[in-house]
Amino acid sequence: MKISTTHSVHGHECTKFIGEVHGSIVTTKHIGRDIMAGFKSVIGGEIRGYTEMMEEARKVAIDRMKYEAEALGANAVIGMRLQTSTVMAGASEVIAYGTAVVIAE
């Protein structure tokens, strides 16, 4: 499965447009990360726990998008984007979305 943030896959002809696909995950913080975040907000610096949590959430969202595209018969996703939003206090959603297509190999 090829993923492209542009509207094509370089070197491959798009033979069929299938449609929009997406994958999402809602993830929450836990008390240990909140305590460390509190310290970091006072002294400054990266909050590694949150960084790792969001990196994993992005991977899961992309994997879910790829799974949906494959289920529809696609072998590529073009125009892929990531979006985050706060669902409620302490919970963030990560959405990966794009257009499922079939490309000539």
C-alpha positions in Angstrom: 0.0 0.0 0.0 1.5 3.3 -1.1 0.6 6.5 0.7 1.1 9.9 -0.8 0.4 13.4 0.6 0.3 14.7 -3.0 -2.5 14.0 -5.5 -0.6 11.3 -7.3 2.0 8.6 -6.7 5.1 9.6 -8.6 5.9 7.1 -11.4 2.5 5.4 -11.3 -0.7 6.0 -13.3 -3.9 6.2 -11.3 -6.3 3.8 -13.0 -9.3 4.0 -10.7 -10.5 6.5 -8.0 -12.4 4.6 -5.3 -13.2 7.4 -2.8 -12.5 8.9 0.6 -11.1 6.7 3.3 -10.2 7.5 6.9 -8.9 6.0 10.1 -9.1 7.5 13.6 -8.3 7.0 17.2 -9.2 8.8 20.4 -6.5 8.7 23.0 -6.4 9.9 26.5 -3.7 11.1 28.9 -3.0 9.3 32.2 -2.1 10.7 35.6 1.6 9.9 35.2 1.9 11.9 32.0 -0.2 14.7 33.6 2.2 15.0 36.5 5.2 15.2 34.2 3.5 17.7 32.0 2.9 19.9 35.0 6.6 19.8 35.8 7.6 20.5 32.2 5.2 23.4 32.0 7.0 25.1 34.9 10.6 24.3 33.7 10.0 24.0 30.0 11.0 21.3 27.6 9.5 18.4 25.6 6.9 16.3 27.2 8.1 12.9 25.9 5.1 10.9 27.2 2.7 13.1 25.1 5.0 13.0 22.1 5.2 9.2 22.2 1.4 9.0 22.7 0.7 11.2 19.7 3.2 9.4 17.5 1.5 6.1 18.3 -1.9 7.6 17.7 -0.8 8.8 14.2 0.5 5.3 13.3 -2.8 3.7 14.4 -4.9 6.2 12.5 -2.8 5.7 9.3 -3.0 1.9 9.7 -6.8 2.0 10.1 -7.0 4.2 7.0 -4.9 1.8 5.0 -7.0 -1.2 6.2 -10.2 0.6 5.0 -8.6 1.4 1.6 -7.4 -2.2 1.1 -10.9 -3.5 2.0 -12.3 -1.4 -0.8 -9.7 -2.8 -3.3 -7.3 0.1 -3.4 -3.5 -0.3 -3.5 -2.7 3.4 -2.7 -4.0 6.4 -0.9 -3.4 9.9 -2.3 -3.9 13.3 -0.7 -3.3 11.9 2.7 -3.7 14.3 5.6 -3.6 14.1 9.4 -5.8 16.1 11.7 -6.1 16.3 15.4 -8.8 17.7 17.7 -9.7 17.7 21.3 -12.7 15.6 21.9 -13.1 16.4 25.6 -10.8 17.4 28.5 -7.8 15.0 28.4 -8.8 13.2 25.2 -7.5 13.9 21.7 -8.6 12.4 18.3 -6.2 11.8 15.5 -7.8 11.3 12.0 -5.9 10.2 8.9 -7.8 10.6 5.6 -7.2 10.6 1.9 -8.5 9.2 -1.4 -8.3 5.5 -2.1 -7.1 4.7 -5.6 -5.8 1.9 -7.7 -2.5 2.6 -9.4 -0.7 0.7 -12.1 2.2 -1.2 -10.7 
